[in-house]
Amino acid sequence: MSDALAAPKGVPEYLPPESAAWLAVREGLSRPAVLAGYGYIELPIFEDTALYVRGVGESTDVVSKEMYTFSDRGDRSLTLRPEGTAGVMRSVIEHRLDRGQLPVKVWYAGPFFRAERPQHGRYRQLQQFGVEAIGSDDPALDAEVIAIADSGYRSLGLTGFRLELTSLGCAECRPPYRERLVAFLDGLDLDEPTRERARINPLRVLDDKRPEVIAQLTDAPLMLDHLCSACAEHFARVRGLLDAQQVAYVVNPRMVRGLDYYTRTTFEFVHDGLGAQSGIGGGGRYDGLMSELGGQELSGIGFGLGLDRTYLACQAEGLQVGPASPLDVYVVPVGAGRERAPLLVAELRAAGLRTDQIFGERGLKGAMKQADRSGAPYVVVLGERDLAAGVAQVKSMHSGEQAAVPLANLTPYLKEQLS
């Protein structure tokens, strides 16, 4: 006999009944984007590898170490999507959405793939919800995108997170800052791989987690201290708009995101209840990305929120997210009631009540035990005598109270009890 099959390592699965809470997390995060007029976009699971090399950045860990890349039958290099922004940008350019009303506002959700070492909250197949707003460099758009994410987290009841904010400058102020940073890094005692990272993208060195490197970076020059006047004004306006909307944040001048395309406003949501994998979402502005991928010279801003980590954050705070039960009503037919039960179930479902019934031959005692395990707050018992009298017995599983309710009034009665 062969070994039993199992899911690949580093791929989380969400099973009933817990999966209802995971779905509620996705629903809660996406709702503010829908209310803000963002339209849904469905993206390919895999793209040409060149899209991510050009769009995400060859020096990033994502491209250099973490991508799932393969050749198809035509010997084309394809990659399972490691992030969403590059794919959205490719789609906007290809389908000429940037030639219509601006900004283009879209949201997406689904699996992304990174060949990382699996650990709690860090998966090889990760689920994300994201938005992108393309075609305007208005600071008000930055504030809107950040507020959408903040509102999504708060709608779930989360309170133990913080928003960290910075600016990574632009094409005018980044080069002279880079020269200062390179000169500083040249004077440090760094190993050869780290020096190579500094050569390709010196900002990435500021993100090093090793204590021996962190200790040497205490006096490193910071981008926030070297912004040009336009970037400084832009960052000040974003902060002012967030203050006006009462979106709390802390400025983190040492923040470095893991993708190369970020410019100006950059942000991350952090939840300390998750241990080492504390980032639950983040994003920023990406001026120049569209032109890098062959499109117009348009600015954009977006984010990716981790559904897996947000779900873990809800668990860490002990939050009940989503419905307490997958059902509203459970129908238990007895004798001749089995003929009537499927029609009643269909009627209740049509009225919007989540309804299931017992199947197979069971005695009333065993059927009620199964009804209790279903988690439904109300059980409807259909017996022969009840049907003859034109009623059904409705039992509250919370209080234990039972009432005979006319079949003609059963649906409105249940809806009233559940409201």
C-alpha positions as CSV (number, residue, x, y, z in Angstrom):
1,M,0.0,0.0,0.0
2,S,1.4,3.5,-0.9
3,D,1.8,6.2,1.7
4,A,-1.2,8.4,2.3
5,L,-1.2,11.7,0.3
6,A,-0.8,15.0,2.0
7,A,-0.9,18.7,1.1
8,P,2.5,20.1,0.1
9,K,4.6,21.5,2.9
10,G,4.0,25.2,3.6
11,V,0.5,25.2,2.1
12,P,-2.3,26.0,4.7
13,E,-5.7,24.6,4.3
14,Y,-8.9,26.0,5.8
15,L,-11.6,23.5,6.5
16,P,-15.2,23.8,7.8
17,P,-16.3,25.1,10.2
18,E,-13.2,27.2,10.8
19,S,-13.0,28.2,7.1
20,A,-16.1,30.4,7.7
21,A,-14.0,32.7,9.8
22,W,-11.3,32.8,7.1
23,L,-13.9,33.8,4.5
24,A,-15.2,36.5,6.8
25,V,-11.7,37.9,7.0
26,R,-11.5,38.2,3.2
27,E,-15.0,39.7,3.1
28,G,-14.2,42.2,5.8
29,L,-11.0,43.4,4.2
30,S,-12.5,43.7,0.7
31,R,-15.7,45.5,1.7
32,P,-14.1,49.0,2.2
33,A,-12.5,48.8,-1.3
34,V,-15.9,48.0,-2.9
35,L,-17.5,50.9,-1.0
36,A,-14.7,53.1,-2.4
37,G,-15.5,52.2,-6.0
38,Y,-12.7,49.7,-6.7
39,G,-13.6,47.1,-9.3
40,Y,-12.7,43.4,-9.1
41,I,-9.9,42.1,-11.3
42,E,-9.1,38.4,-11.8
43,L,-5.4,37.8,-12.6
44,P,-3.5,34.8,-14.0
45,I,-1.9,32.5,-11.5
46,F,1.3,32.4,-13.6
47,E,2.9,35.0,-15.9
48,D,6.1,35.4,-18.0
49,T,9.0,35.4,-15.7
50,A,10.3,38.6,-17.2
51,L,7.4,40.5,-15.7
52,Y,8.6,39.9,-12.2
53,V,12.3,40.3,-13.0
54,R,11.5,43.7,-14.5
55,G,8.7,44.8,-12.3
56,V,9.6,43.5,-8.8
57,G,13.4,43.8,-9.1
58,E,16.2,41.4,-9.7
59,S,18.0,42.2,-6.4
60,T,15.0,41.4,-4.3
61,D,14.8,38.1,-2.3
62,V,11.4,37.5,-4.1
63,V,13.1,37.3,-7.5
64,S,16.5,36.0,-6.6
65,K,15.5,33.3,-4.1
66,E,11.7,32.7,-3.8
67,M,10.0,32.4,-7.1
68,Y,8.5,29.2,-8.4
69,T,9.7,29.3,-12.0
70,F,9.3,26.6,-14.7
71,S,9.5,26.1,-18.5
72,D,6.3,25.2,-20.4
73,R,6.1,22.9,-23.4
74,G,7.1,25.7,-25.7
75,D,10.2,26.3,-23.5
76,R,8.9,29.6,-22.3
77,S,9.9,30.7,-18.7
78,L,6.8,31.1,-16.5
79,T,6.5,31.9,-12.8
80,L,3.7,31.4,-10.3
81,R,2.8,34.9,-9.2
82,P,4.7,35.9,-6.1
83,E,2.8,39.3,-5.7
84,G,0.0,41.2,-7.3
85,T,1.1,44.6,-8.4
86,A,3.2,43.7,-11.5
87,G,0.4,41.5,-12.8
88,V,-2.2,44.2,-12.4
89,M,0.0,46.7,-14.1
90,R,0.6,44.3,-17.0
91,S,-3.1,43.8,-17.4
92,V,-3.9,47.5,-17.2
93,I,-1.3,48.2,-20.0
94,E,-2.4,45.2,-22.2
95,H,-6.1,46.0,-22.0
96,R,-5.6,49.8,-22.2
97,L,-7.4,50.6,-19.0
98,D,-5.0,53.5,-18.5
99,R,-6.5,55.1,-21.6
100,G,-9.9,55.6,-19.9
101,Q,-11.0,57.3,-16.7
102,L,-8.2,57.8,-14.2
103,P,-7.3,56.7,-11.7
104,V,-7.9,53.0,-12.5
105,K,-9.0,51.5,-9.2
106,V,-9.1,47.7,-8.9
107,W,-9.0,45.0,-6.1
108,Y,-8.0,41.4,-6.2
109,A,-7.7,38.4,-3.9
110,G,-6.2,34.9,-4.2
111,P,-3.2,32.7,-3.7
112,F,0.4,33.8,-4.3
113,F,3.5,31.7,-4.2
114,R,7.0,32.0,-2.6
115,A,9.5,29.3,-2.1
116,E,10.3,30.3,1.5
117,R,11.1,28.2,4.6
118,P,7.7,27.5,6.1
119,Q,6.9,28.7,9.6
120,H,4.0,30.0,11.5
121,G,2.4,32.7,9.4
122,R,4.9,32.3,6.6
123,Y,3.7,30.0,3.8
124,R,4.7,28.9,0.3
125,Q,1.2,29.4,-0.8
126,L,0.0,32.6,0.8
127,Q,-3.4,34.3,0.4
128,Q,-3.6,38.1,-0.2
129,F,-6.2,40.8,-0.7
130,G,-4.9,43.8,-2.6
131,V,-5.9,47.1,-4.2
132,E,-4.2,49.2,-6.9
133,A,-5.0,52.8,-7.8
134,I,-3.2,53.9,-11.0
135,G,-3.0,57.2,-12.8
136,S,-2.8,59.9,-10.1
137,D,0.0,61.2,-7.8
138,D,-2.5,63.1,-5.5
139,P,-1.6,62.6,-1.8
140,A,-5.4,62.2,-1.2
141,L,-5.2,58.9,-3.2
142,D,-2.4,57.7,-0.9
143,A,-4.5,58.5,2.2
144,E,-7.5,56.8,0.6
145,V,-5.6,53.6,-0.1
146,I,-4.1,53.5,3.4
147,A,-7.5,54.2,5.0
148,I,-9.1,51.4,3.1
149,A,-6.7,48.9,4.6
150,D,-7.0,50.4,8.1
151,S,-10.8,50.3,7.9
152,G,-10.7,46.7,6.8
153,Y,-8.7,45.6,9.8
154,R,-10.9,47.6,12.2
155,S,-14.1,46.1,10.7
156,L,-12.9,42.7,11.9
157,G,-12.5,44.1,15.4
158,L,-8.7,44.1,15.3
159,T,-7.1,46.7,17.7
160,G,-3.6,45.3,18.3
161,F,-2.0,46.5,15.1
162,R,-0.1,49.6,14.2
163,L,0.5,51.4,10.9
164,E,4.1,52.3,10.2
165,L,4.7,55.0,7.5
166,T,7.6,56.5,5.7
167,S,8.6,58.0,2.3
168,L,11.3,56.5,0.0
169,G,11.7,59.6,-2.1
170,C,11.6,59.9,-5.9
171,A,13.9,59.8,-8.9
172,E,15.2,63.2,-8.0
173,C,16.2,62.7,-4.4
174,R,16.9,59.0,-4.3
175,P,20.2,59.1,-6.4
176,P,22.1,61.6,-4.1
177,Y,20.8,59.8,-1.0
178,R,22.0,56.5,-2.5
179,E,25.5,57.9,-2.9
180,R,25.5,58.9,0.8
181,L,24.3,55.5,1.8
182,V,26.8,53.6,-0.4
183,A,29.6,55.7,1.0
184,F,28.4,54.9,4.6
185,L,28.1,51.2,3.8
186,D,31.6,51.1,2.2
187,G,33.0,51.9,5.7
188,L,31.3,48.9,7.4
189,D,32.5,45.4,8.1
190,L,30.2,43.5,5.8
191,D,30.5,40.0,4.3
192,E,30.7,39.7,0.5
193,P,27.1,38.7,-0.1
194,T,25.9,41.7,1.8
195,R,28.3,44.0,-0.1
196,E,26.8,42.5,-3.3
197,R,23.4,43.4,-2.1
198,A,24.6,46.9,-1.3
199,R,26.0,47.2,-4.8
200,I,22.7,46.3,-6.5
201,N,20.3,48.0,-4.0
202,P,21.9,49.6,-0.9
203,L,18.5,50.3,0.7
204,R,18.0,46.5,1.1
205,V,20.9,46.4,3.5
206,L,18.9,48.6,5.9
207,D,16.4,45.7,6.1
208,D,19.1,43.2,7.3
209,K,17.9,41.3,10.5
210,R,21.3,40.1,11.7
211,P,22.4,41.8,15.0
212,E,26.0,42.2,13.9
213,V,24.8,44.2,10.9
214,I,22.1,46.1,12.7
215,A,24.6,47.3,15.2
216,Q,26.7,49.0,12.4
217,L,23.7,50.7,10.9
218,T,22.9,53.0,13.9
219,D,24.2,56.1,12.2
220,A,23.2,55.2,8.7
221,P,21.8,58.2,6.7
222,L,18.0,57.9,6.4
223,M,15.9,58.7,3.3
224,L,13.4,60.9,5.3
225,D,16.3,63.3,6.1
226,H,17.2,63.7,2.4
227,L,13.8,64.1,0.7
228,C,13.5,66.8,-2.0
229,S,11.0,69.5,-1.4
230,A,8.3,67.9,-3.6
231,C,8.6,64.6,-1.8
232,A,8.7,66.3,1.7
233,E,5.5,68.2,0.8
234,H,3.8,65.1,-0.5
235,F,4.6,63.2,2.6
236,A,3.4,66.0,4.8
237,R,0.1,66.2,3.0
238,V,-0.4,62.4,3.3
239,R,0.2,62.6,7.0
240,G,-2.2,65.6,7.3
241,L,-5.0,63.7,5.5
242,L,-4.5,60.6,7.7
243,D,-4.6,62.8,10.8
244,A,-7.9,64.4,9.5
245,Q,-9.4,61.0,9.0
246,Q,-8.2,59.8,12.4
247,V,-6.1,57.0,10.9
248,A,-3.4,56.5,13.6
249,Y,0.2,55.8,12.4
250,V,3.8,56.0,13.5
251,V,6.6,57.3,11.2
252,N,9.3,54.7,10.8
253,P,12.3,56.2,8.9
254,R,14.1,52.8,8.7
255,M,11.3,50.9,7.0
256,V,12.4,49.1,3.8
257,R,9.8,47.1,1.8
258,G,10.8,43.9,0.1
259,L,10.0,45.0,-3.4
260,D,12.1,47.5,-5.4
261,Y,9.4,49.4,-7.2
262,Y,8.3,51.5,-4.1
263,T,8.7,55.3,-4.1
264,R,7.5,58.1,-1.9
265,T,4.7,56.9,0.4
266,T,5.4,53.5,1.8
267,F,3.6,51.7,4.7
268,E,3.3,48.5,6.7
269,F,0.7,47.2,9.1
270,V,2.3,45.3,12.0
271,H,0.8,43.0,14.7
272,D,3.0,42.1,17.5
273,G,0.8,39.2,18.5
274,L,2.2,37.1,15.7
275,G,5.8,36.8,16.8
276,A,8.5,37.0,14.2
277,Q,6.1,37.2,11.2
278,S,4.5,40.4,12.5
279,G,3.7,42.1,9.2
280,I,0.1,41.6,8.3
281,G,0.0,43.9,5.2
282,G,1.7,46.8,3.5
283,G,2.2,48.7,0.3
284,G,3.2,52.0,-1.2
285,R,3.5,54.2,-4.2
286,Y,5.3,53.0,-7.3
287,D,6.1,55.9,-9.6
288,G,7.8,54.6,-12.7
289,L,6.7,51.0,-12.6
290,M,4.2,51.3,-15.4
291,S,6.8,52.9,-17.8
292,E,9.3,50.2,-16.7
293,L,6.8,47.6,-18.0
294,G,6.2,49.4,-21.3
295,G,3.2,51.6,-20.4
296,Q,2.6,55.3,-19.9
297,E,4.5,57.4,-17.4
298,L,1.7,57.1,-14.8
299,S,2.0,56.9,-11.0
300,G,0.2,54.4,-8.8
301,I,-0.3,53.2,-5.3
302,G,-1.5,49.9,-3.8
303,F,-1.2,47.4,-1.1
304,G,-1.3,43.6,-0.4
305,L,-2.8,42.4,2.9
306,G,-2.1,38.9,4.1
307,L,-5.3,37.0,4.6
308,D,-3.5,34.2,6.4
309,R,-1.8,36.5,8.9
310,T,-4.8,38.6,9.4
311,Y,-6.8,35.5,10.3
312,L,-4.0,34.5,12.8
313,A,-4.1,38.1,14.2
314,C,-7.9,37.7,14.8
315,Q,-7.2,34.4,16.6
316,A,-4.4,36.0,18.7
317,E,-6.9,38.7,19.8
318,G,-9.6,36.1,20.5
319,L,-12.0,37.6,18.0
320,Q,-15.1,35.8,16.8
321,V,-15.0,36.7,13.1
322,G,-17.9,35.7,10.9
323,P,-21.0,33.7,11.8
324,A,-20.9,31.6,15.0
325,S,-22.6,28.8,13.1
326,P,-22.6,27.8,9.4
327,L,-26.4,27.2,9.7
328,D,-29.5,29.1,10.8
329,V,-31.9,26.2,10.7
330,Y,-31.7,22.4,10.8
331,V,-34.7,20.4,9.7
332,V,-35.5,17.0,11.3
333,P,-38.2,15.0,9.4
334,V,-39.9,12.1,11.1
335,G,-42.0,9.5,9.2
336,A,-44.1,11.2,6.5
337,G,-42.2,14.4,7.2
338,R,-39.4,13.1,5.0
339,E,-41.5,13.8,1.9
340,R,-42.2,17.3,3.0
341,A,-38.7,18.2,4.3
342,P,-36.9,18.9,1.0
343,L,-39.6,21.3,0.0
344,L,-39.4,23.1,3.3
345,V,-35.6,23.3,3.1
346,A,-35.8,24.8,-0.4
347,E,-38.4,27.3,0.8
348,L,-36.2,28.4,3.8
349,R,-33.1,28.7,1.6
350,A,-34.9,30.8,-0.9
351,A,-35.8,33.1,1.9
352,G,-32.1,33.5,2.7
353,L,-31.9,31.2,5.7
354,R,-28.9,28.9,5.8
355,T,-30.7,25.6,6.1
356,D,-29.7,21.9,6.2
357,Q,-31.6,18.7,7.0
358,I,-30.9,15.2,8.3
359,F,-30.5,12.5,5.7
360,G,-31.2,8.8,6.1
361,E,-33.3,6.7,8.5
362,R,-32.7,7.9,12.1
363,G,-34.7,7.8,15.3
364,L,-35.7,11.2,16.8
365,K,-33.2,10.9,19.6
366,G,-30.3,10.3,17.3
367,A,-31.5,13.0,14.9
368,M,-31.7,15.6,17.6
369,K,-28.1,14.8,18.6
370,Q,-27.0,15.4,15.0
371,A,-29.0,18.6,15.0
372,D,-27.2,19.8,18.1
373,R,-23.8,19.0,16.5
374,S,-24.8,21.1,13.4
375,G,-24.6,24.3,15.5
376,A,-27.9,25.6,14.1
377,P,-29.6,27.8,16.7
378,Y,-33.1,26.6,15.6
379,V,-34.3,23.0,14.8
380,V,-37.5,22.4,12.9
381,V,-39.1,19.0,13.6
382,L,-41.6,17.7,11.0
383,G,-43.7,14.8,12.3
384,E,-46.7,13.1,10.9
385,R,-49.1,14.6,13.5
386,D,-47.6,18.0,13.0
387,L,-48.1,17.9,9.3
388,A,-51.7,16.7,9.8
389,A,-52.2,19.8,12.0
390,G,-50.4,22.1,9.5
391,V,-47.7,23.0,12.0
392,A,-44.0,22.3,12.6
393,Q,-42.2,22.1,16.0
394,V,-39.5,24.8,16.3
395,K,-37.0,24.4,19.1
396,S,-34.4,27.0,20.2
397,M,-31.2,25.1,20.8
398,H,-30.1,27.9,23.1
399,S,-33.0,28.2,25.5
400,G,-34.6,24.8,24.9
401,E,-38.0,26.4,24.3
402,Q,-40.2,24.7,21.7
403,A,-43.3,26.1,19.9
404,A,-45.7,24.7,17.4
405,V,-45.7,27.2,14.4
406,P,-48.1,27.1,11.5
407,L,-46.3,26.0,8.3
408,A,-47.7,29.0,6.4
409,N,-46.0,31.3,9.0
410,L,-42.8,29.3,9.5
411,T,-40.5,31.3,7.3
412,P,-41.4,34.7,8.7
413,Y,-41.4,33.3,12.2
414,L,-37.8,32.0,11.9
415,K,-36.6,35.2,10.2
416,E,-38.0,37.2,13.1
417,Q,-36.4,34.9,15.7
418,L,-33.0,35.1,13.9
419,S,-33.0,38.9,13.5
